Amino acid sequence: MRTRLKELRARDGLNQTELAKRAKVSRQTISLIEREEFVPSLLIAKRIAHIFNETIESIFIFDEEEL
């Protein structure tokens, strides 16, 4: 799974700590998601999508072989 999280944070001027606080997760969780070492739960993905006013699918991109 690829993610646009870092790009969207930069666009909105958020650091990892600020995003983590808004998404109700730890900064480490945001870091792991950005490094593509952790796949977030649906709830976390939905919170993040809401923060950026984007769809889950536009932030978290799955390769065809992952589906």
Phi and psi restraints in degrees (range 20) as a CNS / XPLOR table:
assign (resid 1 and name C) (resid 2 and name N)
       (resid 2 and name CA) (resid 2 and name C) 1.0 -95.5 20.0 2
assign (resid 2 and name N) (resid 2 and name CA)
       (resid 2 and name C) (resid 3 and name N) 1.0 159.8 20.0 2
assign (resid 2 and name C) (resid 3 and name N)
       (resid 3 and name CA) (resid 3 and name C) 1.0 -139.9 20.0 2
assign (resid 3 and name N) (resid 3 and name CA)
       (resid 3 and name C) (resid 4 and name N) 1.0 147.0 20.0 2
assign (resid 3 and name C) (resid 4 and name N)
       (resid 4 and name CA) (resid 4 and name C) 1.0 -101.7 20.0 2
assign (resid 4 and name N) (resid 4 and name CA)
       (resid 4 and name C) (resid 5 and name N) 1.0 16.1 20.0 2
assign (resid 4 and name C) (resid 5 and name N)
       (resid 5 and name CA) (resid 5 and name C) 1.0 -57.6 20.0 2
assign (resid 5 and name N) (resid 5 and name CA)
       (resid 5 and name C) (resid 6 and name N) 1.0 -47.8 20.0 2
assign (resid 5 and name C) (resid 6 and name N)
       (resid 6 and name CA) (resid 6 and name C) 1.0 -61.6 20.0 2
assign (resid 6 and name N) (resid 6 and name CA)
       (resid 6 and name C) (resid 7 and name N) 1.0 -43.0 20.0 2
assign (resid 6 and name C) (resid 7 and name N)
       (resid 7 and name CA) (resid 7 and name C) 1.0 -60.7 20.0 2
assign (resid 7 and name N) (resid 7 and name CA)
       (resid 7 and name C) (resid 8 and name N) 1.0 -44.8 20.0 2
assign (resid 7 and name C) (resid 8 and name N)
       (resid 8 and name CA) (resid 8 and name C) 1.0 -69.5 20.0 2
assign (resid 8 and name N) (resid 8 and name CA)
       (resid 8 and name C) (resid 9 and name N) 1.0 -35.8 20.0 2
assign (resid 8 and name C) (resid 9 and name N)
       (resid 9 and name CA) (resid 9 and name C) 1.0 -61.8 20.0 2
assign (resid 9 and name N) (resid 9 and name CA)
       (resid 9 and name C) (resid 10 and name N) 1.0 -44.6 20.0 2
assign (resid 9 and name C) (resid 10 and name N)
       (resid 10 and name CA) (resid 10 and name C) 1.0 -62.3 20.0 2
assign (resid 10 and name N) (resid 10 and name CA)
       (resid 10 and name C) (resid 11 and name N) 1.0 -43.3 20.0 2
assign (resid 10 and name C) (resid 11 and name N)
       (resid 11 and name CA) (resid 11 and name C) 1.0 -57.6 20.0 2
assign (resid 11 and name N) (resid 11 and name CA)
       (resid 11 and name C) (resid 12 and name N) 1.0 -41.3 20.0 2
assign (resid 11 and name C) (resid 12 and name N)
       (resid 12 and name CA) (resid 12 and name C) 1.0 -96.6 20.0 2
assign (resid 12 and name N) (resid 12 and name CA)
       (resid 12 and name C) (resid 13 and name N) 1.0 2.7 20.0 2
assign (resid 12 and name C) (resid 13 and name N)
       (resid 13 and name CA) (resid 13 and name C) 1.0 68.4 20.0 2
assign (resid 13 and name N) (resid 13 and name CA)
       (resid 13 and name C) (resid 14 and name N) 1.0 34.6 20.0 2
assign (resid 13 and name C) (resid 14 and name N)
       (resid 14 and name CA) (resid 14 and name C) 1.0 -105.5 20.0 2
assign (resid 14 and name N) (resid 14 and name CA)
       (resid 14 and name C) (resid 15 and name N) 1.0 141.0 20.0 2
assign (resid 14 and name C) (resid 15 and name N)
       (resid 15 and name CA) (resid 15 and name C) 1.0 -93.9 20.0 2
assign (resid 15 and name N) (resid 15 and name CA)
       (resid 15 and name C) (resid 16 and name N) 1.0 174.5 20.0 2
assign (resid 15 and name C) (resid 16 and name N)
       (resid 16 and name CA) (resid 16 and name C) 1.0 -60.3 20.0 2
assign (resid 16 and name N) (resid 16 and name CA)
       (resid 16 and name C) (resid 17 and name N) 1.0 -39.3 20.0 2
assign (resid 16 and name C) (resid 17 and name N)
       (resid 17 and name CA) (resid 17 and name C) 1.0 -65.1 20.0 2
assign (resid 17 and name N) (resid 17 and name CA)
       (resid 17 and name C) (resid 18 and name N) 1.0 -43.9 20.0 2
assign (resid 17 and name C) (resid 18 and name N)
       (resid 18 and name CA) (resid 18 and name C) 1.0 -63.8 20.0 2
assign (resid 18 and name N) (resid 18 and name CA)
       (resid 18 and name C) (resid 19 and name N) 1.0 -44.0 20.0 2
assign (resid 18 and name C) (resid 19 and name N)
       (resid 19 and name CA) (resid 19 and name C) 1.0 -63.8 20.0 2
assign (resid 19 and name N) (resid 19 and name CA)
       (resid 19 and name C) (resid 20 and name N) 1.0 -42.8 20.0 2
assign (resid 19 and name C) (resid 20 and name N)
       (resid 20 and name CA) (resid 20 and name C) 1.0 -59.2 20.0 2
assign (resid 20 and name N) (resid 20 and name CA)
       (resid 20 and name C) (resid 21 and name N) 1.0 -43.8 20.0 2
assign (resid 20 and name C) (resid 21 and name N)
       (resid 21 and name CA) (resid 21 and name C) 1.0 -61.8 20.0 2
assign (resid 21 and name N) (resid 21 and name CA)
       (resid 21 and name C) (resid 22 and name N) 1.0 -44.8 20.0 2
assign (resid 21 and name C) (resid 22 and name N)
       (resid 22 and name CA) (resid 22 and name C) 1.0 -66.0 20.0 2
assign (resid 22 and name N) (resid 22 and name CA)
       (resid 22 and name C) (resid 23 and name N) 1.0 -35.6 20.0 2
assign (resid 22 and name C) (resid 23 and name N)
       (resid 23 and name CA) (resid 23 and name C) 1.0 -87.0 20.0 2
assign (resid 23 and name N) (resid 23 and name CA)
       (resid 23 and name C) (resid 24 and name N) 1.0 -3.3 20.0 2
assign (resid 23 and name C) (resid 24 and name N)
       (resid 24 and name CA) (resid 24 and name C) 1.0 62.0 20.0 2
assign (resid 24 and name N) (resid 24 and name CA)
       (resid 24 and name C) (resid 25 and name N) 1.0 43.5 20.0 2
assign (resid 24 and name C) (resid 25 and name N)
       (resid 25 and name CA) (resid 25 and name C) 1.0 -134.7 20.0 2
assign (resid 25 and name N) (resid 25 and name CA)
       (resid 25 and name C) (resid 26 and name N) 1.0 176.1 20.0 2
assign (resid 25 and name C) (resid 26 and name N)
       (resid 26 and name CA) (resid 26 and name C) 1.0 -83.2 20.0 2
assign (resid 26 and name N) (resid 26 and name CA)
       (resid 26 and name C) (resid 27 and name N) 1.0 158.7 20.0 2
assign (resid 26 and name C) (resid 27 and name N)
       (resid 27 and name CA) (resid 27 and name C) 1.0 -60.6 20.0 2
assign (resid 27 and name N) (resid 27 and name CA)
       (resid 27 and name C) (resid 28 and name N) 1.0 -35.7 20.0 2
assign (resid 27 and name C) (resid 28 and name N)
       (resid 28 and name CA) (resid 28 and name C) 1.0 -61.6 20.0 2
assign (resid 28 and name N) (resid 28 and name CA)
       (resid 28 and name C) (resid 29 and name N) 1.0 -36.2 20.0 2
assign (resid 28 and name C) (resid 29 and name N)
       (resid 29 and name CA) (resid 29 and name C) 1.0 -63.2 20.0 2
assign (resid 29 and name N) (resid 29 and name CA)
       (resid 29 and name C) (resid 30 and name N) 1.0 -44.4 20.0 2
assign (resid 29 and name C) (resid 30 and name N)
       (resid 30 and name CA) (resid 30 and name C) 1.0 -61.4 20.0 2
assign (resid 30 and name N) (resid 30 and name CA)
       (resid 30 and name C) (resid 31 and name N) 1.0 -43.6 20.0 2
assign (resid 30 and name C) (resid 31 and name N)
       (resid 31 and name CA) (resid 31 and name C) 1.0 -60.0 20.0 2
assign (resid 31 and name N) (resid 31 and name CA)
       (resid 31 and name C) (resid 32 and name N) 1.0 -45.1 20.0 2
assign (resid 31 and name C) (resid 32 and name N)
       (resid 32 and name CA) (resid 32 and name C) 1.0 -63.9 20.0 2
assign (resid 32 and name N) (resid 32 and name CA)
       (resid 32 and name C) (resid 33 and name N) 1.0 -40.2 20.0 2
assign (resid 32 and name C) (resid 33 and name N)
       (resid 33 and name CA) (resid 33 and name C) 1.0 -63.6 20.0 2
assign (resid 33 and name N) (resid 33 and name CA)
       (resid 33 and name C) (resid 34 and name N) 1.0 -45.1 20.0 2
assign (resid 33 and name C) (resid 34 and name N)
       (resid 34 and name CA) (resid 34 and name C) 1.0 -63.1 20.0 2
assign (resid 34 and name N) (resid 34 and name CA)
       (resid 34 and name C) (resid 35 and name N) 1.0 -35.3 20.0 2
assign (resid 34 and name C) (resid 35 and name N)
       (resid 35 and name CA) (resid 35 and name C) 1.0 -82.4 20.0 2
assign (resid 35 and name N) (resid 35 and name CA)
       (resid 35 and name C) (resid 36 and name N) 1.0 2.6 20.0 2
assign (resid 35 and name C) (resid 36 and name N)
       (resid 36 and name CA) (resid 36 and name C) 1.0 60.2 20.0 2
assign (resid 36 and name N) (resid 36 and name CA)
       (resid 36 and name C) (resid 37 and name N) 1.0 35.7 20.0 2
assign (resid 36 and name C) (resid 37 and name N)
       (resid 37 and name CA) (resid 37 and name C) 1.0 -105.3 20.0 2
assign (resid 37 and name N) (resid 37 and name CA)
       (resid 37 and name C) (resid 38 and name N) 1.0 -2.6 20.0 2
assign (resid 37 and name C) (resid 38 and name N)
       (resid 38 and name CA) (resid 38 and name C) 1.0 -147.1 20.0 2
assign (resid 38 and name N) (resid 38 and name CA)
       (resid 38 and name C) (resid 39 and name N) 1.0 132.0 20.0 2
assign (resid 38 and name C) (resid 39 and name N)
       (resid 39 and name CA) (resid 39 and name C) 1.0 -97.8 20.0 2
assign (resid 39 and name N) (resid 39 and name CA)
       (resid 39 and name C) (resid 40 and name N) 1.0 119.5 20.0 2
assign (resid 39 and name C) (resid 40 and name N)
       (resid 40 and name CA) (resid 40 and name C) 1.0 -70.7 20.0 2
assign (resid 40 and name N) (resid 40 and name CA)
       (resid 40 and name C) (resid 41 and name N) 1.0 155.8 20.0 2
assign (resid 40 and name C) (resid 41 and name N)
       (resid 41 and name CA) (resid 41 and name C) 1.0 -66.1 20.0 2
assign (resid 41 and name N) (resid 41 and name CA)
       (resid 41 and name C) (resid 42 and name N) 1.0 165.3 20.0 2
assign (resid 41 and name C) (resid 42 and name N)
       (resid 42 and name CA) (resid 42 and name C) 1.0 -60.3 20.0 2
assign (resid 42 and name N) (resid 42 and name CA)
       (resid 42 and name C) (resid 43 and name N) 1.0 -39.2 20.0 2
assign (resid 42 and name C) (resid 43 and name N)
       (resid 43 and name CA) (resid 43 and name C) 1.0 -62.7 20.0 2
assign (resid 43 and name N) (resid 43 and name CA)
       (resid 43 and name C) (resid 44 and name N) 1.0 -47.0 20.0 2
assign (resid 43 and name C) (resid 44 and name N)
       (resid 44 and name CA) (resid 44 and name C) 1.0 -64.6 20.0 2
assign (resid 44 and name N) (resid 44 and name CA)
       (resid 44 and name C) (resid 45 and name N) 1.0 -43.5 20.0 2
assign (resid 44 and name C) (resid 45 and name N)
       (resid 45 and name CA) (resid 45 and name C) 1.0 -59.9 20.0 2
assign (resid 45 and name N) (resid 45 and name CA)
       (resid 45 and name C) (resid 46 and name N) 1.0 -40.8 20.0 2
assign (resid 45 and name C) (resid 46 and name N)
       (resid 46 and name CA) (resid 46 and name C) 1.0 -65.7 20.0 2
assign (resid 46 and name N) (resid 46 and name CA)
       (resid 46 and name C) (resid 47 and name N) 1.0 -42.5 20.0 2
assign (resid 46 and name C) (resid 47 and name N)
       (resid 47 and name CA) (resid 47 and name C) 1.0 -60.0 20.0 2
assign (resid 47 and name N) (resid 47 and name CA)
       (resid 47 and name C) (resid 48 and name N) 1.0 -46.3 20.0 2
assign (resid 47 and name C) (resid 48 and name N)
       (resid 48 and name CA) (resid 48 and name C) 1.0 -63.7 20.0 2
assign (resid 48 and name N) (resid 48 and name CA)
       (resid 48 and name C) (resid 49 and name N) 1.0 -43.4 20.0 2
assign (resid 48 and name C) (resid 49 and name N)
       (resid 49 and name CA) (resid 49 and name C) 1.0 -59.9 20.0 2
assign (resid 49 and name N) (resid 49 and name CA)
       (resid 49 and name C) (resid 50 and name N) 1.0 -41.4 20.0 2
assign (resid 49 and name C) (resid 50 and name N)
       (resid 50 and name CA) (resid 50 and name C) 1.0 -63.9 20.0 2
assign (resid 50 and name N) (resid 50 and name CA)
       (resid 50 and name C) (resid 51 and name N) 1.0 -42.1 20.0 2
assign (resid 50 and name C) (resid 51 and name N)
       (resid 51 and name CA) (resid 51 and name C) 1.0 -58.7 20.0 2
assign (resid 51 and name N) (resid 51 and name CA)
       (resid 51 and name C) (resid 52 and name N) 1.0 -42.4 20.0 2
assign (resid 51 and name C) (resid 52 and name N)
       (resid 52 and name CA) (resid 52 and name C) 1.0 -92.8 20.0 2
assign (resid 52 and name N) (resid 52 and name CA)
       (resid 52 and name C) (resid 53 and name N) 1.0 0.1 20.0 2
assign (resid 52 and name C) (resid 53 and name N)
       (resid 53 and name CA) (resid 53 and name C) 1.0 54.9 20.0 2
assign (resid 53 and name N) (resid 53 and name CA)
       (resid 53 and name C) (resid 54 and name N) 1.0 46.4 20.0 2
assign (resid 53 and name C) (resid 54 and name N)
       (resid 54 and name CA) (resid 54 and name C) 1.0 -129.2 20.0 2
assign (resid 54 and name N) (resid 54 and name CA)
       (resid 54 and name C) (resid 55 and name N) 1.0 166.5 20.0 2
assign (resid 54 and name C) (resid 55 and name N)
       (resid 55 and name CA) (resid 55 and name C) 1.0 -83.5 20.0 2
assign (resid 55 and name N) (resid 55 and name CA)
       (resid 55 and name C) (resid 56 and name N) 1.0 156.9 20.0 2
assign (resid 55 and name C) (resid 56 and name N)
       (resid 56 and name CA) (resid 56 and name C) 1.0 -57.1 20.0 2
assign (resid 56 and name N) (resid 56 and name CA)
       (resid 56 and name C) (resid 57 and name N) 1.0 -43.1 20.0 2
assign (resid 56 and name C) (resid 57 and name N)
       (resid 57 and name CA) (resid 57 and name C) 1.0 -65.7 20.0 2
assign (resid 57 and name N) (resid 57 and name CA)
       (resid 57 and name C) (resid 58 and name N) 1.0 -25.4 20.0 2
assign (resid 57 and name C) (resid 58 and name N)
       (resid 58 and name CA) (resid 58 and name C) 1.0 -82.2 20.0 2
assign (resid 58 and name N) (resid 58 and name CA)
       (resid 58 and name C) (resid 59 and name N) 1.0 -15.8 20.0 2
assign (resid 58 and name C) (resid 59 and name N)
       (resid 59 and name CA) (resid 59 and name C) 1.0 -99.1 20.0 2
assign (resid 59 and name N) (resid 59 and name CA)
       (resid 59 and name C) (resid 60 and name N) 1.0 -43.2 20.0 2
assign (resid 59 and name C) (resid 60 and name N)
       (resid 60 and name CA) (resid 60 and name C) 1.0 -109.1 20.0 2
assign (resid 60 and name N) (resid 60 and name CA)
       (resid 60 and name C) (resid 61 and name N) 1.0 110.1 20.0 2
assign (resid 60 and name C) (resid 61 and name N)
       (resid 61 and name CA) (resid 61 and name C) 1.0 -108.6 20.0 2
assign (resid 61 and name N) (resid 61 and name CA)
       (resid 61 and name C) (resid 62 and name N) 1.0 118.6 20.0 2
assign (resid 61 and name C) (resid 62 and name N)
       (resid 62 and name CA) (resid 62 and name C) 1.0 -96.5 20.0 2
assign (resid 62 and name N) (resid 62 and name CA)
       (resid 62 and name C) (resid 63 and name N) 1.0 136.3 20.0 2
assign (resid 62 and name C) (resid 63 and name N)
       (resid 63 and name CA) (resid 63 and name C) 1.0 -73.8 20.0 2
assign (resid 63 and name N) (resid 63 and name CA)
       (resid 63 and name C) (resid 64 and name N) 1.0 151.7 20.0 2
assign (resid 63 and name C) (resid 64 and name N)
       (resid 64 and name CA) (resid 64 and name C) 1.0 -55.4 20.0 2
assign (resid 64 and name N) (resid 64 and name CA)
       (resid 64 and name C) (resid 65 and name N) 1.0 -38.6 20.0 2
assign (resid 64 and name C) (resid 65 and name N)
       (resid 65 and name CA) (resid 65 and name C) 1.0 -71.3 20.0 2
assign (resid 65 and name N) (resid 65 and name CA)
       (resid 65 and name C) (resid 66 and name N) 1.0 -15.4 20.0 2
assign (resid 65 and name C) (resid 66 and name N)
       (resid 66 and name CA) (resid 66 and name C) 1.0 -80.6 20.0 2
assign (resid 66 and name N) (resid 66 and name CA)
       (resid 66 and name C) (resid 67 and name N) 1.0 -18.6 20.0 2
